[in-house]
């Protein structure tokens, strides 16, 4: 795993670069948040492919618990991927509602995340 650091409007942004799953469990999500938060990052960008597929099954509770940790710390999170073809209506609705706020966003590119 590599962290690419960006600064956007005075905000420290960590882009997680890896070809592997970085968040396999809820605890992994909390650990990533803690590690990057204490390094001074206010915004984290991660690819959807770096998340356990269970994250996108709302019944597992994984997405809710991980995203709540980010919200509690007031750390922004952007998840980059193609979400147009998700089969789960509840997940599409979850993404739609998340994108209305300022802390959690589901976007189609790192550039979109940095513009947000």
N, CA, C and O atoms as a GROMACS GRO file, in nm:
protein
  464
    1UNK      N    1   0.085  -0.118   0.000
    1UNK     CA    2   0.000   0.000   0.000
    1UNK      C    3   0.089   0.124   0.000
    1UNK      O    4   0.190   0.130   0.070
    2UNK      N    5   0.049   0.220  -0.078
    2UNK     CA    6   0.119   0.348  -0.087
    2UNK      C    7   0.017   0.459  -0.062
    2UNK      O    8  -0.100   0.447  -0.099
    3UNK      N    9   0.062   0.565   0.000
    3UNK     CA   10  -0.022   0.682   0.023
    3UNK      C   11   0.033   0.797  -0.060
    3UNK      O   12   0.148   0.838  -0.041
    4UNK      N   13  -0.048   0.848  -0.149
    4UNK     CA   14  -0.012   0.966  -0.227
    4UNK      C   15  -0.078   1.085  -0.160
    4UNK      O   16  -0.200   1.087  -0.141
    5UNK      N   17   0.002   1.183  -0.124
    5UNK     CA   18  -0.048   1.300  -0.053
    5UNK      C   19  -0.081   1.412  -0.150
    5UNK      O   20  -0.002   1.444  -0.240
    6UNK      N   21  -0.198   1.472  -0.131
    6UNK     CA   22  -0.240   1.588  -0.208
    6UNK      C   23  -0.278   1.698  -0.109
    6UNK      O   24  -0.317   1.669   0.004
    7UNK      N   25  -0.266   1.821  -0.151
    7UNK     CA   26  -0.318   1.932  -0.073
    7UNK      C   27  -0.415   2.008  -0.162
    7UNK      O   28  -0.380   2.052  -0.271
    8UNK      N   29  -0.537   2.021  -0.114
    8UNK     CA   30  -0.642   2.088  -0.191
    8UNK      C   31  -0.708   2.191  -0.101
    8UNK      O   32  -0.772   2.156  -0.002
    9UNK      N   33  -0.692   2.319  -0.134
    9UNK     CA   34  -0.750   2.428  -0.056
    9UNK      C   35  -0.713   2.417   0.092
    9UNK      O   36  -0.796   2.440   0.180
   10UNK      N   37  -0.588   2.383   0.119
   10UNK     CA   38  -0.540   2.374   0.256
   10UNK      C   39  -0.576   2.245   0.328
   10UNK      O   40  -0.544   2.228   0.446
   11UNK      N   41  -0.643   2.154   0.259
   11UNK     CA   42  -0.685   2.027   0.318
   11UNK      C   43  -0.587   1.918   0.276
   11UNK      O   44  -0.555   1.904   0.158
   12UNK      N   45  -0.539   1.841   0.373
   12UNK     CA   46  -0.448   1.730   0.346
   12UNK      C   47  -0.530   1.608   0.301
   12UNK      O   48  -0.617   1.561   0.374
   13UNK      N   49  -0.500   1.559   0.182
   13UNK     CA   50  -0.574   1.447   0.123
   13UNK      C   51  -0.480   1.329   0.106
   13UNK      O   52  -0.370   1.342   0.051
   14UNK      N   53  -0.525   1.211   0.153
   14UNK     CA   54  -0.449   1.088   0.136
   14UNK      C   55  -0.519   1.002   0.031
   14UNK      O   56  -0.635   0.965   0.048
   15UNK      N   57  -0.449   0.972  -0.077
   15UNK     CA   58  -0.500   0.880  -0.178
   15UNK      C   59  -0.434   0.745  -0.155
   15UNK      O   60  -0.312   0.732  -0.165
   16UNK      N   61  -0.514   0.644  -0.125
   16UNK     CA   62  -0.463   0.510  -0.099
   16UNK      C   63  -0.444   0.439  -0.232
   16UNK      O   64  -0.539   0.424  -0.309
   17UNK      N   65  -0.320   0.396  -0.259
   17UNK     CA   66  -0.287   0.330  -0.385
   17UNK      C   67  -0.246   0.186  -0.354
   17UNK      O   68  -0.150   0.162  -0.281
   18UNK      N   69  -0.322   0.092  -0.411
   18UNK     CA   70  -0.292  -0.049  -0.393
   18UNK      C   71  -0.376  -0.130  -0.489
   18UNK      O   72  -0.486  -0.089  -0.527
   19UNK      N   73  -0.325  -0.244  -0.528
   19UNK     CA   74  -0.401  -0.338  -0.611
   19UNK      C   75  -0.468  -0.444  -0.526
   19UNK      O   76  -0.528  -0.538  -0.580
   20UNK      N   77  -0.459  -0.432  -0.395
   20UNK     CA   78  -0.513  -0.532  -0.304
   20UNK      C   79  -0.629  -0.473  -0.224
   20UNK      O   80  -0.650  -0.352  -0.221
   21UNK      N   81  -0.704  -0.562  -0.159
   21UNK     CA   82  -0.809  -0.518  -0.067
   21UNK      C   83  -0.741  -0.463   0.058
   21UNK      O   84  -0.664  -0.533   0.124
   22UNK      N   85  -0.769  -0.339   0.089
   22UNK     CA   86  -0.710  -0.270   0.204
   22UNK      C   87  -0.802  -0.282   0.325
   22UNK      O   88  -0.756  -0.297   0.438
   23UNK      N   89  -0.932  -0.275   0.300
   23UNK     CA   90  -1.030  -0.284   0.408
   23UNK      C   91  -1.107  -0.414   0.390
   23UNK      O   92  -1.204  -0.421   0.314
   24UNK      N   93  -1.062  -0.517   0.461
   24UNK     CA   94  -1.126  -0.649   0.455
   24UNK      C   95  -1.228  -0.665   0.568
   24UNK      O   96  -1.324  -0.742   0.557
   25UNK      N   97  -1.207  -0.590   0.678
   25UNK     CA   98  -1.295  -0.599   0.795
   25UNK      C   99  -1.328  -0.459   0.845
   25UNK      O  100  -1.266  -0.360   0.803
   26UNK      N  101  -1.424  -0.452   0.933
   26UNK     CA  102  -1.459  -0.323   0.994
   26UNK      C  103  -1.338  -0.268   1.070
   26UNK      O  104  -1.312  -0.147   1.065
   27UNK      N  105  -1.265  -0.354   1.138
   27UNK     CA  106  -1.146  -0.309   1.212
   27UNK      C  107  -1.040  -0.252   1.119
   27UNK      O  108  -0.971  -0.156   1.155
   28UNK      N  109  -1.027  -0.310   0.999
   28UNK     CA  110  -0.931  -0.255   0.901
   28UNK      C  111  -0.968  -0.112   0.864
   28UNK      O  112  -0.881  -0.027   0.849
   29UNK      N  113  -1.099  -0.086   0.849
   29UNK     CA  114  -1.144   0.049   0.818
   29UNK      C  115  -1.109   0.147   0.928
   29UNK      O  116  -1.063   0.258   0.902
   30UNK      N  117  -1.131   0.105   1.052
   30UNK     CA  118  -1.096   0.190   1.166
   30UNK      C  119  -0.947   0.212   1.177
   30UNK      O  120  -0.903   0.322   1.211
   31UNK      N  121  -0.869   0.109   1.149
   31UNK     CA  122  -0.723   0.121   1.157
   31UNK      C  123  -0.670   0.216   1.050
   31UNK      O  124  -0.583   0.299   1.078
   32UNK      N  125  -0.721   0.204   0.927
   32UNK     CA  126  -0.680   0.296   0.820
   32UNK      C  127  -0.714   0.440   0.856
   32UNK      O  128  -0.633   0.530   0.840
   33UNK      N  129  -0.835   0.460   0.906
   33UNK     CA  130  -0.878   0.593   0.949
   33UNK      C  131  -0.783   0.647   1.055
   33UNK      O  132  -0.735   0.760   1.043
   34UNK      N  133  -0.757   0.569   1.159
   34UNK     CA  134  -0.669   0.615   1.267
   34UNK      C  135  -0.529   0.647   1.217
   34UNK      O  136  -0.473   0.751   1.249
   35UNK      N  137  -0.473   0.556   1.137
   35UNK     CA  138  -0.337   0.576   1.087
   35UNK      C  139  -0.325   0.706   1.009
   35UNK      O  140  -0.231   0.783   1.028
   36UNK      N  141  -0.420   0.730   0.920
   36UNK     CA  142  -0.412   0.849   0.834
   36UNK      C  143  -0.453   0.976   0.908
   36UNK      O  144  -0.397   1.082   0.884
   37UNK      N  145  -0.549   0.965   0.997
   37UNK     CA  146  -0.591   1.080   1.078
   37UNK      C  147  -0.474   1.132   1.161
   37UNK      O  148  -0.451   1.253   1.167
   38UNK      N  149  -0.401   1.042   1.224
   38UNK     CA  150  -0.289   1.084   1.309
   38UNK      C  151  -0.167   1.128   1.229
   38UNK      O  152  -0.072   1.183   1.285
   39UNK      N  153  -0.170   1.105   1.098
   39UNK     CA  154  -0.066   1.160   1.010
   39UNK      C  155  -0.106   1.296   0.956
   39UNK      O  156  -0.032   1.356   0.878
   40UNK      N  157  -0.223   1.346   0.997
   40UNK     CA  158  -0.266   1.480   0.961
   40UNK      C  159  -0.357   1.489   0.840
   40UNK      O  160  -0.380   1.599   0.790
   41UNK      N  161  -0.408   1.378   0.793
   41UNK     CA  162  -0.496   1.382   0.676
   41UNK      C  163  -0.640   1.408   0.718
   41UNK      O  164  -0.689   1.351   0.816
   42UNK      N  165  -0.706   1.495   0.643
   42UNK     CA  166  -0.845   1.531   0.669
   42UNK      C  167  -0.941   1.466   0.570
   42UNK      O  168  -1.063   1.470   0.588
   43UNK      N  169  -0.886   1.406   0.467
   43UNK     CA  170  -0.967   1.353   0.357
   43UNK      C  171  -0.894   1.230   0.303
   43UNK      O  172  -0.773   1.235   0.279
   44UNK      N  173  -0.967   1.122   0.284
   44UNK     CA  174  -0.908   0.997   0.237
   44UNK      C  175  -0.981   0.953   0.110
   44UNK      O  176  -1.104   0.955   0.103
   45UNK      N  177  -0.904   0.913   0.011
   45UNK     CA  178  -0.959   0.861  -0.114
   45UNK      C  179  -0.917   0.716  -0.126
   45UNK      O  180  -0.798   0.683  -0.116
   46UNK      N  181  -1.014   0.629  -0.149
   46UNK     CA  182  -0.987   0.486  -0.164
   46UNK      C  183  -1.070   0.433  -0.281
   46UNK      O  184  -1.179   0.483  -0.308
   47UNK      N  185  -1.018   0.333  -0.348
   47UNK     CA  186  -1.091   0.273  -0.460
   47UNK      C  187  -1.189   0.168  -0.408
   47UNK      O  188  -1.163   0.101  -0.308
   48UNK      N  189  -1.302   0.157  -0.476
   48UNK     CA  190  -1.401   0.055  -0.439
   48UNK      C  191  -1.340  -0.084  -0.443
   48UNK      O  192  -1.376  -0.170  -0.364
   49UNK      N  193  -1.248  -0.106  -0.535
   49UNK     CA  194  -1.184  -0.238  -0.547
   49UNK      C  195  -1.093  -0.270  -0.429
   49UNK      O  196  -1.050  -0.385  -0.414
   50UNK      N  197  -1.063  -0.172  -0.345
   50UNK     CA  198  -0.980  -0.192  -0.227
   50UNK      C  199  -1.064  -0.227  -0.104
   50UNK      O  200  -1.012  -0.244   0.006
   51UNK      N  201  -1.195  -0.238  -0.126
   51UNK     CA  202  -1.288  -0.272  -0.018
   51UNK      C  203  -1.338  -0.415  -0.034
   51UNK      O  204  -1.359  -0.462  -0.146
   52UNK      N  205  -1.356  -0.483   0.078
   52UNK     CA  206  -1.417  -0.614   0.078
   52UNK      C  207  -1.553  -0.602   0.007
   52UNK      O  208  -1.629  -0.510   0.036
   53UNK      N  209  -1.586  -0.693  -0.085
   53UNK     CA  210  -1.717  -0.686  -0.152
   53UNK      C  211  -1.835  -0.683  -0.055
   53UNK      O  212  -1.942  -0.633  -0.090
   54UNK      N  213  -1.818  -0.735   0.067
   54UNK     CA  214  -1.924  -0.729   0.167
   54UNK      C  215  -1.962  -0.585   0.202
   54UNK      O  216  -2.073  -0.559   0.248
   55UNK      N  217  -1.870  -0.492   0.181
   55UNK     CA  218  -1.898  -0.351   0.207
   55UNK      C  219  -2.022  -0.306   0.130
   55UNK      O  220  -2.100  -0.224   0.179
   56UNK      N  221  -2.039  -0.359   0.009
   56UNK     CA  222  -2.149  -0.317  -0.078
   56UNK      C  223  -2.276  -0.399  -0.058
   56UNK      O  224  -2.371  -0.386  -0.135
   57UNK      N  225  -2.277  -0.484   0.045
   57UNK     CA  226  -2.396  -0.557   0.087
   57UNK      C  227  -2.441  -0.496   0.219
   57UNK      O  228  -2.386  -0.527   0.324
   58UNK      N  229  -2.542  -0.408   0.213
   58UNK     CA  230  -2.580  -0.333   0.333
   58UNK      C  231  -2.619  -0.423   0.449
   58UNK      O  232  -2.602  -0.384   0.565
   59UNK      N  233  -2.672  -0.540   0.421
   59UNK     CA  234  -2.715  -0.629   0.529
   59UNK      C  235  -2.600  -0.674   0.618
   59UNK      O  236  -2.622  -0.717   0.731
   60UNK      N  237  -2.475  -0.665   0.569
   60UNK     CA  238  -2.361  -0.704   0.652
   60UNK      C  239  -2.331  -0.598   0.758
   60UNK      O  240  -2.269  -0.628   0.859
   61UNK      N  241  -2.375  -0.476   0.736
   61UNK     CA  242  -2.350  -0.366   0.829
   61UNK      C  243  -2.210  -0.306   0.817
   61UNK      O  244  -2.177  -0.211   0.887
   62UNK      N  245  -2.129  -0.362   0.729
   62UNK     CA  246  -1.990  -0.318   0.716
   62UNK      C  247  -1.982  -0.171   0.673
   62UNK      O  248  -1.909  -0.092   0.733
   63UNK      N  249  -2.055  -0.136   0.569
   63UNK     CA  250  -2.050   0.003   0.520
   63UNK      C  251  -2.094   0.100   0.628
   63UNK      O  252  -2.027   0.201   0.653
   64UNK      N  253  -2.204   0.071   0.691
   64UNK     CA  254  -2.256   0.161   0.794
   64UNK      C  255  -2.159   0.183   0.908
   64UNK      O  256  -2.139   0.296   0.953
   65UNK      N  257  -2.098   0.075   0.955
   65UNK     CA  258  -2.006   0.088   1.069
   65UNK      C  259  -1.879   0.163   1.031
   65UNK      O  260  -1.832   0.247   1.107
   66UNK      N  261  -1.824   0.132   0.915
   66UNK     CA  262  -1.700   0.200   0.872
   66UNK      C  263  -1.727   0.347   0.847
   66UNK      O  264  -1.651   0.433   0.892
   67UNK      N  265  -1.834   0.376   0.775
   67UNK     CA  266  -1.862   0.516   0.743
   67UNK      C  267  -1.898   0.596   0.868
   67UNK      O  268  -1.870   0.716   0.874
   68UNK      N  269  -1.957   0.532   0.966
   68UNK     CA  270  -1.986   0.600   1.092
   68UNK      C  271  -1.857   0.641   1.163
   68UNK      O  272  -1.851   0.748   1.223
   69UNK      N  273  -1.755   0.556   1.156
   69UNK     CA  274  -1.626   0.590   1.216
   69UNK      C  275  -1.568   0.716   1.151
   69UNK      O  276  -1.515   0.803   1.220
   70UNK      N  277  -1.577   0.725   1.019
   70UNK     CA  278  -1.527   0.844   0.950
   70UNK      C  279  -1.609   0.967   0.989
   70UNK      O  280  -1.554   1.074   1.012
   71UNK      N  281  -1.739   0.951   0.995
   71UNK     CA  282  -1.826   1.063   1.031
   71UNK      C  283  -1.797   1.110   1.173
   71UNK      O  284  -1.793   1.230   1.199
   72UNK      N  285  -1.778   1.016   1.265
   72UNK     CA  286  -1.750   1.054   1.404
   72UNK      C  287  -1.621   1.134   1.417
   72UNK      O  288  -1.612   1.224   1.500
   73UNK      N  289  -1.524   1.102   1.336
   73UNK     CA  290  -1.395   1.174   1.338
   73UNK      C  291  -1.397   1.300   1.251
   73UNK      O  292  -1.304   1.380   1.254
   74UNK      N  293  -1.505   1.315   1.174
   74UNK     CA  294  -1.519   1.429   1.082
   74UNK      C  295  -1.409   1.425   0.975
   74UNK      O  296  -1.358   1.529   0.933
   75UNK      N  297  -1.373   1.305   0.933
   75UNK     CA  298  -1.276   1.286   0.825
   75UNK      C  299  -1.355   1.252   0.700
   75UNK      O  300  -1.437   1.160   0.699
   76UNK      N  301  -1.329   1.326   0.595
   76UNK     CA  302  -1.398   1.302   0.468
   76UNK      C  303  -1.343   1.175   0.403
   76UNK      O  304  -1.225   1.143   0.414
   77UNK      N  305  -1.432   1.104   0.335
   77UNK     CA  306  -1.394   0.983   0.265
   77UNK      C  307  -1.459   0.984   0.127
   77UNK      O  308  -1.579   1.006   0.114
   78UNK      N  309  -1.377   0.959   0.025
   78UNK     CA  310  -1.429   0.941  -0.110
   78UNK      C  311  -1.397   0.799  -0.153
   78UNK      O  312  -1.283   0.754  -0.142
   79UNK      N  313  -1.497   0.730  -0.202
   79UNK     CA  314  -1.480   0.596  -0.256
   79UNK      C  315  -1.497   0.607  -0.407
   79UNK      O  316  -1.601   0.651  -0.456
   80UNK      N  317  -1.393   0.567  -0.479
   80UNK     CA  318  -1.389   0.584  -0.625
   80UNK      C  319  -1.424   0.452  -0.692
   80UNK      O  320  -1.365   0.348  -0.662
   81UNK      N  321  -1.520   0.457  -0.782
   81UNK     CA  322  -1.557   0.338  -0.856
   81UNK      C  323  -1.671   0.365  -0.952
   81UNK      O  324  -1.717   0.478  -0.965
   82UNK      N  325  -1.716   0.260  -1.018
   82UNK     CA  326  -1.831   0.268  -1.109
   82UNK      C  327  -1.950   0.210  -1.034
   82UNK      O  328  -1.960   0.088  -1.017
   83UNK      N  329  -2.039   0.296  -0.990
   83UNK     CA  330  -2.152   0.255  -0.908
   83UNK      C  331  -2.284   0.254  -0.987
   83UNK      O  332  -2.390   0.227  -0.930
   84UNK      N  333  -2.277   0.283  -1.115
   84UNK     CA  334  -2.398   0.290  -1.197
   84UNK      C  335  -2.466   0.155  -1.215
   84UNK      O  336  -2.587   0.150  -1.233
   85UNK      N  337  -2.391   0.047  -1.210
   85UNK     CA  338  -2.448  -0.084  -1.239
   85UNK      C  339  -2.470  -0.170  -1.115
   85UNK      O  340  -2.483  -0.292  -1.126
   86UNK      N  341  -2.475  -0.108  -0.999
   86UNK     CA  342  -2.502  -0.185  -0.877
   86UNK      C  343  -2.643  -0.244  -0.884
   86UNK      O  344  -2.738  -0.175  -0.919
   87UNK      N  345  -2.655  -0.371  -0.851
   87UNK     CA  346  -2.785  -0.437  -0.857
   87UNK      C  347  -2.874  -0.400  -0.740
   87UNK      O  348  -2.996  -0.395  -0.754
   88UNK      N  349  -2.815  -0.373  -0.626
   88UNK     CA  350  -2.891  -0.346  -0.504
   88UNK      C  351  -2.950  -0.204  -0.504
   88UNK      O  352  -2.876  -0.106  -0.503
   89UNK      N  353  -3.082  -0.196  -0.505
   89UNK     CA  354  -3.147  -0.066  -0.499
   89UNK      C  355  -3.115   0.003  -0.366
   89UNK      O  356  -3.095   0.124  -0.362
   90UNK      N  357  -3.111  -0.075  -0.258
   90UNK     CA  358  -3.083  -0.014  -0.128
   90UNK      C  359  -2.942   0.045  -0.125
   90UNK      O  360  -2.920   0.150  -0.063
   91UNK      N  361  -2.846  -0.020  -0.192
   91UNK     CA  362  -2.711   0.035  -0.197
   91UNK      C  363  -2.707   0.159  -0.285
   91UNK      O  364  -2.639   0.256  -0.252
   92UNK      N  365  -2.777   0.158  -0.396
   92UNK     CA  366  -2.783   0.278  -0.481
   92UNK      C  367  -2.844   0.394  -0.404
   92UNK      O  368  -2.796   0.507  -0.414
   93UNK      N  369  -2.949   0.367  -0.326
   93UNK     CA  370  -3.011   0.471  -0.243
   93UNK      C  371  -2.914   0.521  -0.136
   93UNK      O  372  -2.908   0.640  -0.108
   94UNK      N  373  -2.840   0.429  -0.076
   94UNK     CA  374  -2.740   0.463   0.026
   94UNK      C  375  -2.634   0.557  -0.033
   94UNK      O  376  -2.596   0.656   0.030
   95UNK      N  377  -2.587   0.525  -0.152
   95UNK     CA  378  -2.487   0.607  -0.220
   95UNK      C  379  -2.545   0.745  -0.252
   95UNK      O  380  -2.479   0.847  -0.231
   96UNK      N  381  -2.667   0.748  -0.301
   96UNK     CA  382  -2.734   0.874  -0.334
   96UNK      C  383  -2.743   0.964  -0.209
   96UNK      O  384  -2.711   1.083  -0.215
   97UNK      N  385  -2.786   0.906  -0.098
   97UNK     CA  386  -2.798   0.984   0.026
   97UNK      C  387  -2.662   1.028   0.078
   97UNK      O  388  -2.647   1.141   0.125
   98UNK      N  389  -2.563   0.940   0.070
   98UNK     CA  390  -2.428   0.976   0.115
   98UNK      C  391  -2.373   1.093   0.036
   98UNK      O  392  -2.310   1.182   0.093
   99UNK      N  393  -2.398   1.094  -0.094
   99UNK     CA  394  -2.345   1.200  -0.180
   99UNK      C  395  -2.412   1.335  -0.156
   99UNK      O  396  -2.362   1.437  -0.202
  100UNK      N  397  -2.523   1.337  -0.086
  100UNK     CA  398  -2.588   1.464  -0.051
  100UNK      C  399  -2.510   1.538   0.058
  100UNK      O  400  -2.515   1.660   0.067
  101UNK      N  401  -2.437   1.462   0.140
  101UNK     CA  402  -2.362   1.521   0.250
  101UNK      C  403  -2.224   1.564   0.206
  101UNK      O  404  -2.190   1.559   0.088
  102UNK      N  405  -2.144   1.606   0.303
  102UNK     CA  406  -2.010   1.655   0.274
  102UNK      C  407  -1.900   1.560   0.319
  102UNK      O  408  -1.785   1.576   0.278
  103UNK      N  409  -1.932   1.462   0.403
  103UNK     CA  410  -1.826   1.378   0.460
  103UNK      C  411  -1.797   1.253   0.378
  103UNK      O  412  -1.681   1.216   0.363
  104UNK      N  413  -1.898   1.188   0.326
  104UNK     CA  414  -1.882   1.062   0.254
  104UNK      C  415  -1.931   1.081   0.111
  104UNK      O  416  -2.042   1.129   0.088
  105UNK      N  417  -1.847   1.042   0.015
  105UNK     CA  418  -1.891   1.053  -0.125
  105UNK      C  419  -1.846   0.932  -0.205
  105UNK      O  420  -1.741   0.873  -0.180
  106UNK      N  421  -1.927   0.897  -0.299
  106UNK     CA  422  -1.900   0.790  -0.394
  106UNK      C  423  -1.886   0.858  -0.529
  106UNK      O  424  -1.982   0.917  -0.579
  107UNK      N  425  -1.768   0.852  -0.589
  107UNK     CA  426  -1.738   0.926  -0.711
  107UNK      C  427  -1.679   0.833  -0.816
  107UNK      O  428  -1.644   0.718  -0.788
  108UNK      N  429  -1.668   0.885  -0.939
  108UNK     CA  430  -1.622   0.801  -1.049
  108UNK      C  431  -1.473   0.812  -1.078
  108UNK      O  432  -1.420   0.736  -1.159
  109UNK      N  433  -1.404   0.906  -1.013
  109UNK     CA  434  -1.260   0.922  -1.039
  109UNK      C  435  -1.192   0.995  -0.924
  109UNK      O  436  -1.257   1.062  -0.843
  110UNK      N  437  -1.062   0.980  -0.918
  110UNK     CA  438  -0.985   1.052  -0.816
  110UNK      C  439  -0.996   1.203  -0.841
  110UNK      O  440  -1.007   1.280  -0.746
  111UNK      N  441  -0.995   1.244  -0.968
  111UNK     CA  442  -1.012   1.386  -0.999
  111UNK      C  443  -1.144   1.439  -0.946
  111UNK      O  444  -1.150   1.550  -0.893
  112UNK      N  445  -1.251   1.361  -0.961
  112UNK     CA  446  -1.381   1.402  -0.907
  112UNK      C  447  -1.376   1.416  -0.756
  112UNK      O  448  -1.433   1.509  -0.700
  113UNK      N  449  -1.306   1.324  -0.691
  113UNK     CA  450  -1.292   1.330  -0.546
  113UNK      C  451  -1.217   1.457  -0.504
  113UNK      O  452  -1.255   1.523  -0.407
  114UNK      N  453  -1.112   1.490  -0.577
  114UNK     CA  454  -1.032   1.608  -0.542
  114UNK      C  455  -1.109   1.738  -0.570
  114UNK      O  456  -1.086   1.839  -0.503
  115UNK      N  457  -1.199   1.737  -0.666
  115UNK     CA  458  -1.280   1.855  -0.695
  115UNK      C  459  -1.391   1.874  -0.594
  115UNK      O  460  -1.438   1.986  -0.574
  116UNK      N  461  -1.434   1.768  -0.530
  116UNK     CA  462  -1.550   1.771  -0.442
  116UNK      C  463  -1.527   1.851  -0.316
  116UNK      O  464  -1.617   1.862  -0.233
   0.00000   0.00000   0.00000
